[in-house]
Amino acid sequence: MPLQQMLYREAYRMLCDRFEAEDAVQNLYVRLWEQKELLGYVC
């Protein structure tokens, strides 16, 4: 299962709202992108 689907399922389980879950996952991706320099390299 792709990561985005797993994150969405967990967010939906916690928030019980489809749109809130989608927003939460999108906000997570934005925050990760903004701090990509701190995360280091994956490969």
HTML snippet that shows the backbone in 3Dmol.js (N, CA, C, O; Angstrom):
<script src="https://3Dmol.org/build/3Dmol-min.js"></script>
<div id="view" style="width:600px;height:400px;position:relative"></div>
<script>
const pdb = `
ATOM      1  N   MET A   1       0.852  -1.181   0.000  1.00  0.00           N
ATOM      2  CA  MET A   1       0.000   0.000   0.000  1.00  0.00           C
ATOM      3  C   MET A   1       0.898   1.245   0.000  1.00  0.00           C
ATOM      4  O   MET A   1       1.808   1.346   0.823  1.00  0.00           O
ATOM      5  N   PRO A   2       0.656   2.172  -0.896  1.00  0.00           N
ATOM      6  CA  PRO A   2       1.472   3.385  -0.944  1.00  0.00           C
ATOM      7  C   PRO A   2       1.357   4.198   0.351  1.00  0.00           C
ATOM      8  O   PRO A   2       0.353   4.145   1.061  1.00  0.00           O
ATOM      9  N   LEU A   3       2.413   4.939   0.624  1.00  0.00           N
ATOM     10  CA  LEU A   3       2.486   5.722   1.853  1.00  0.00           C
ATOM     11  C   LEU A   3       1.321   6.701   1.987  1.00  0.00           C
ATOM     12  O   LEU A   3       0.755   6.846   3.071  1.00  0.00           O
ATOM     13  N   GLN A   4       0.964   7.368   0.903  1.00  0.00           N
ATOM     14  CA  GLN A   4      -0.114   8.355   0.972  1.00  0.00           C
ATOM     15  C   GLN A   4      -1.427   7.717   1.420  1.00  0.00           C
ATOM     16  O   GLN A   4      -2.164   8.308   2.209  1.00  0.00           O
ATOM     17  N   GLN A   5      -1.720   6.536   0.931  1.00  0.00           N
ATOM     18  CA  GLN A   5      -2.947   5.845   1.339  1.00  0.00           C
ATOM     19  C   GLN A   5      -2.901   5.464   2.814  1.00  0.00           C
ATOM     20  O   GLN A   5      -3.903   5.574   3.521  1.00  0.00           O
ATOM     21  N   MET A   6      -1.745   5.020   3.271  1.00  0.00           N
ATOM     22  CA  MET A   6      -1.609   4.652   4.684  1.00  0.00           C
ATOM     23  C   MET A   6      -1.798   5.876   5.575  1.00  0.00           C
ATOM     24  O   MET A   6      -2.482   5.806   6.597  1.00  0.00           O
ATOM     25  N   LEU A   7      -1.189   6.999   5.186  1.00  0.00           N
ATOM     26  CA  LEU A   7      -1.338   8.219   5.965  1.00  0.00           C
ATOM     27  C   LEU A   7      -2.793   8.681   5.976  1.00  0.00           C
ATOM     28  O   LEU A   7      -3.316   9.088   7.013  1.00  0.00           O
ATOM     29  N   TYR A   8      -3.437   8.614   4.817  1.00  0.00           N
ATOM     30  CA  TYR A   8      -4.838   9.026   4.736  1.00  0.00           C
ATOM     31  C   TYR A   8      -5.723   8.150   5.624  1.00  0.00           C
ATOM     32  O   TYR A   8      -6.584   8.662   6.339  1.00  0.00           O
ATOM     33  N   ARG A   9      -5.519   6.857   5.581  1.00  0.00           N
ATOM     34  CA  ARG A   9      -6.339   5.949   6.395  1.00  0.00           C
ATOM     35  C   ARG A   9      -6.183   6.254   7.884  1.00  0.00           C
ATOM     36  O   ARG A   9      -7.161   6.267   8.632  1.00  0.00           O
ATOM     37  N   GLU A  10      -4.951   6.496   8.299  1.00  0.00           N
ATOM     38  CA  GLU A  10      -4.716   6.805   9.715  1.00  0.00           C
ATOM     39  C   GLU A  10      -5.340   8.151  10.087  1.00  0.00           C
ATOM     40  O   GLU A  10      -5.949   8.283  11.148  1.00  0.00           O
ATOM     41  N   ALA A  11      -5.186   9.149   9.212  1.00  0.00           N
ATOM     42  CA  ALA A  11      -5.782  10.455   9.478  1.00  0.00           C
ATOM     43  C   ALA A  11      -7.303  10.347   9.531  1.00  0.00           C
ATOM     44  O   ALA A  11      -7.937  10.957  10.392  1.00  0.00           O
ATOM     45  N   TYR A  12      -7.885   9.585   8.630  1.00  0.00           N
ATOM     46  CA  TYR A  12      -9.338   9.411   8.619  1.00  0.00           C
ATOM     47  C   TYR A  12      -9.807   8.696   9.884  1.00  0.00           C
ATOM     48  O   TYR A  12     -10.841   9.040  10.455  1.00  0.00           O
ATOM     49  N   ARG A  13      -9.043   7.707  10.311  1.00  0.00           N
ATOM     50  CA  ARG A  13      -9.397   6.980  11.537  1.00  0.00           C
ATOM     51  C   ARG A  13      -9.402   7.924  12.737  1.00  0.00           C
ATOM     52  O   ARG A  13     -10.258   7.822  13.616  1.00  0.00           O
ATOM     53  N   MET A  14      -8.438   8.839  12.764  1.00  0.00           N
ATOM     54  CA  MET A  14      -8.332   9.762  13.893  1.00  0.00           C
ATOM     55  C   MET A  14      -9.341  10.913  13.814  1.00  0.00           C
ATOM     56  O   MET A  14      -9.858  11.358  14.839  1.00  0.00           O
ATOM     57  N   LEU A  15      -9.618  11.389  12.601  1.00  0.00           N
ATOM     58  CA  LEU A  15     -10.436  12.587  12.439  1.00  0.00           C
ATOM     59  C   LEU A  15     -11.899  12.310  12.089  1.00  0.00           C
ATOM     60  O   LEU A  15     -12.767  13.155  12.308  1.00  0.00           O
ATOM     61  N   CYS A  16     -12.166  11.115  11.540  1.00  0.00           N
ATOM     62  CA  CYS A  16     -13.532  10.720  11.156  1.00  0.00           C
ATOM     63  C   CYS A  16     -14.173  11.700  10.176  1.00  0.00           C
ATOM     64  O   CYS A  16     -15.385  11.911  10.210  1.00  0.00           O
ATOM     65  N   ASP A  17     -13.367  12.294   9.311  1.00  0.00           N
ATOM     66  CA  ASP A  17     -13.885  13.227   8.313  1.00  0.00           C
ATOM     67  C   ASP A  17     -12.969  13.164   7.098  1.00  0.00           C
ATOM     68  O   ASP A  17     -11.761  13.373   7.205  1.00  0.00           O
ATOM     69  N   ARG A  18     -13.551  12.877   5.958  1.00  0.00           N
ATOM     70  CA  ARG A  18     -12.783  12.684   4.728  1.00  0.00           C
ATOM     71  C   ARG A  18     -11.958  13.914   4.356  1.00  0.00           C
ATOM     72  O   ARG A  18     -10.772  13.810   4.047  1.00  0.00           O
ATOM     73  N   PHE A  19     -12.599  15.070   4.391  1.00  0.00           N
ATOM     74  CA  PHE A  19     -11.913  16.289   3.964  1.00  0.00           C
ATOM     75  C   PHE A  19     -10.836  16.718   4.955  1.00  0.00           C
ATOM     76  O   PHE A  19      -9.772  17.191   4.556  1.00  0.00           O
ATOM     77  N   GLU A  20     -11.111  16.555   6.233  1.00  0.00           N
ATOM     78  CA  GLU A  20     -10.103  16.875   7.247  1.00  0.00           C
ATOM     79  C   GLU A  20      -8.897  15.942   7.121  1.00  0.00           C
ATOM     80  O   GLU A  20      -7.755  16.370   7.290  1.00  0.00           O
ATOM     81  N   ALA A  21      -9.155  14.675   6.826  1.00  0.00           N
ATOM     82  CA  ALA A  21      -8.069  13.723   6.659  1.00  0.00           C
ATOM     83  C   ALA A  21      -7.211  14.073   5.446  1.00  0.00           C
ATOM     84  O   ALA A  21      -5.983  14.004   5.506  1.00  0.00           O
ATOM     85  N   GLU A  22      -7.864  14.449   4.346  1.00  0.00           N
ATOM     86  CA  GLU A  22      -7.114  14.853   3.157  1.00  0.00           C
ATOM     87  C   GLU A  22      -6.270  16.091   3.438  1.00  0.00           C
ATOM     88  O   GLU A  22      -5.113  16.160   3.025  1.00  0.00           O
ATOM     89  N   ASP A  23      -6.837  17.060   4.134  1.00  0.00           N
ATOM     90  CA  ASP A  23      -6.094  18.266   4.494  1.00  0.00           C
ATOM     91  C   ASP A  23      -4.910  17.950   5.400  1.00  0.00           C
ATOM     92  O   ASP A  23      -3.829  18.514   5.234  1.00  0.00           O
ATOM     93  N   ALA A  24      -5.114  17.058   6.348  1.00  0.00           N
ATOM     94  CA  ALA A  24      -4.042  16.696   7.273  1.00  0.00           C
ATOM     95  C   ALA A  24      -2.865  16.064   6.532  1.00  0.00           C
ATOM     96  O   ALA A  24      -1.709  16.389   6.803  1.00  0.00           O
ATOM     97  N   VAL A  25      -3.159  15.169   5.603  1.00  0.00           N
ATOM     98  CA  VAL A  25      -2.088  14.523   4.837  1.00  0.00           C
ATOM     99  C   VAL A  25      -1.387  15.540   3.945  1.00  0.00           C
ATOM    100  O   VAL A  25      -0.161  15.529   3.838  1.00  0.00           O
ATOM    101  N   GLN A  26      -2.147  16.410   3.310  1.00  0.00           N
ATOM    102  CA  GLN A  26      -1.539  17.438   2.468  1.00  0.00           C
ATOM    103  C   GLN A  26      -0.659  18.357   3.303  1.00  0.00           C
ATOM    104  O   GLN A  26       0.445  18.702   2.882  1.00  0.00           O
ATOM    105  N   ASN A  27      -1.129  18.757   4.475  1.00  0.00           N
ATOM    106  CA  ASN A  27      -0.325  19.606   5.355  1.00  0.00           C
ATOM    107  C   ASN A  27       0.961  18.911   5.788  1.00  0.00           C
ATOM    108  O   ASN A  27       2.005  19.552   5.911  1.00  0.00           O
ATOM    109  N   LEU A  28       0.890  17.617   6.016  1.00  0.00           N
ATOM    110  CA  LEU A  28       2.087  16.866   6.367  1.00  0.00           C
ATOM    111  C   LEU A  28       3.112  16.896   5.243  1.00  0.00           C
ATOM    112  O   LEU A  28       4.299  17.112   5.487  1.00  0.00           O
ATOM    113  N   TYR A  29       2.658  16.681   4.014  1.00  0.00           N
ATOM    114  CA  TYR A  29       3.571  16.726   2.872  1.00  0.00           C
ATOM    115  C   TYR A  29       4.190  18.113   2.703  1.00  0.00           C
ATOM    116  O   TYR A  29       5.371  18.231   2.376  1.00  0.00           O
ATOM    117  N   VAL A  30       3.407  19.149   2.922  1.00  0.00           N
ATOM    118  CA  VAL A  30       3.938  20.518   2.816  1.00  0.00           C
ATOM    119  C   VAL A  30       4.997  20.749   3.886  1.00  0.00           C
ATOM    120  O   VAL A  30       6.058  21.301   3.593  1.00  0.00           O
ATOM    121  N   ARG A  31       4.731  20.342   5.100  1.00  0.00           N
ATOM    122  CA  ARG A  31       5.706  20.526   6.182  1.00  0.00           C
ATOM    123  C   ARG A  31       6.983  19.732   5.922  1.00  0.00           C
ATOM    124  O   ARG A  31       8.082  20.223   6.180  1.00  0.00           O
ATOM    125  N   LEU A  32       6.845  18.520   5.418  1.00  0.00           N
ATOM    126  CA  LEU A  32       8.034  17.732   5.083  1.00  0.00           C
ATOM    127  C   LEU A  32       8.849  18.407   3.982  1.00  0.00           C
ATOM    128  O   LEU A  32      10.078  18.441   4.044  1.00  0.00           O
ATOM    129  N   TRP A  33       8.163  18.942   2.980  1.00  0.00           N
ATOM    130  CA  TRP A  33       8.859  19.615   1.878  1.00  0.00           C
ATOM    131  C   TRP A  33       9.604  20.846   2.384  1.00  0.00           C
ATOM    132  O   TRP A  33      10.739  21.099   1.980  1.00  0.00           O
ATOM    133  N   GLU A  34       8.968  21.607   3.266  1.00  0.00           N
ATOM    134  CA  GLU A  34       9.576  22.816   3.798  1.00  0.00           C
ATOM    135  C   GLU A  34      10.815  22.527   4.638  1.00  0.00           C
ATOM    136  O   GLU A  34      11.690  23.383   4.772  1.00  0.00           O
ATOM    137  N   GLN A  35      10.891  21.326   5.204  1.00  0.00           N
ATOM    138  CA  GLN A  35      12.011  20.978   6.071  1.00  0.00           C
ATOM    139  C   GLN A  35      12.880  19.880   5.480  1.00  0.00           C
ATOM    140  O   GLN A  35      13.564  19.164   6.212  1.00  0.00           O
ATOM    141  N   LYS A  36      12.855  19.744   4.162  1.00  0.00           N
ATOM    142  CA  LYS A  36      13.582  18.650   3.504  1.00  0.00           C
ATOM    143  C   LYS A  36      15.077  18.688   3.772  1.00  0.00           C
ATOM    144  O   LYS A  36      15.720  17.639   3.811  1.00  0.00           O
ATOM    145  N   GLU A  37      15.646  19.875   3.958  1.00  0.00           N
ATOM    146  CA  GLU A  37      17.080  19.971   4.220  1.00  0.00           C
ATOM    147  C   GLU A  37      17.448  19.323   5.555  1.00  0.00           C
ATOM    148  O   GLU A  37      18.551  18.796   5.701  1.00  0.00           O
ATOM    149  N   LEU A  38      16.549  19.357   6.514  1.00  0.00           N
ATOM    150  CA  LEU A  38      16.802  18.781   7.825  1.00  0.00           C
ATOM    151  C   LEU A  38      16.666  17.256   7.825  1.00  0.00           C
ATOM    152  O   LEU A  38      17.195  16.584   8.711  1.00  0.00           O
ATOM    153  N   LEU A  39      15.971  16.719   6.849  1.00  0.00           N
ATOM    154  CA  LEU A  39      15.703  15.288   6.828  1.00  0.00           C
ATOM    155  C   LEU A  39      16.858  14.465   6.305  1.00  0.00           C
ATOM    156  O   LEU A  39      16.955  13.276   6.607  1.00  0.00           O
ATOM    157  N   GLY A  40      17.736  15.073   5.527  1.00  0.00           N
ATOM    158  CA  GLY A  40      18.844  14.333   4.947  1.00  0.00           C
ATOM    159  C   GLY A  40      18.418  13.581   3.699  1.00  0.00           C
ATOM    160  O   GLY A  40      17.324  13.786   3.174  1.00  0.00           O
ATOM    161  N   TYR A  41      19.282  12.725   3.241  1.00  0.00           N
ATOM    162  CA  TYR A  41      19.049  11.971   2.004  1.00  0.00           C
ATOM    163  C   TYR A  41      18.491  10.593   2.317  1.00  0.00           C
ATOM    164  O   TYR A  41      18.856   9.970   3.314  1.00  0.00           O
ATOM    165  N   VAL A  42      17.608  10.130   1.458  1.00  0.00           N
ATOM    166  CA  VAL A  42      17.020   8.800   1.620  1.00  0.00           C
ATOM    167  C   VAL A  42      17.945   7.735   1.065  1.00  0.00           C
ATOM    168  O   VAL A  42      18.082   6.664   1.656  1.00  0.00           O
ATOM    169  N   CYS A  43      18.576   8.012  -0.054  1.00  0.00           N
ATOM    170  CA  CYS A  43      19.458   7.030  -0.705  1.00  0.00           C
ATOM    171  C   CYS A  43      20.903   7.438  -0.559  1.00  0.00           C
ATOM    172  O   CYS A  43      21.793   6.738  -1.041  1.00  0.00           O
TER     173      CYS A  43
END
`;
const viewer = $3Dmol.createViewer("view");
viewer.addModel(pdb, "pdb");
viewer.setStyle({}, {cartoon: {color: "spectrum"}});
viewer.zoomTo();
viewer.render();
</script>
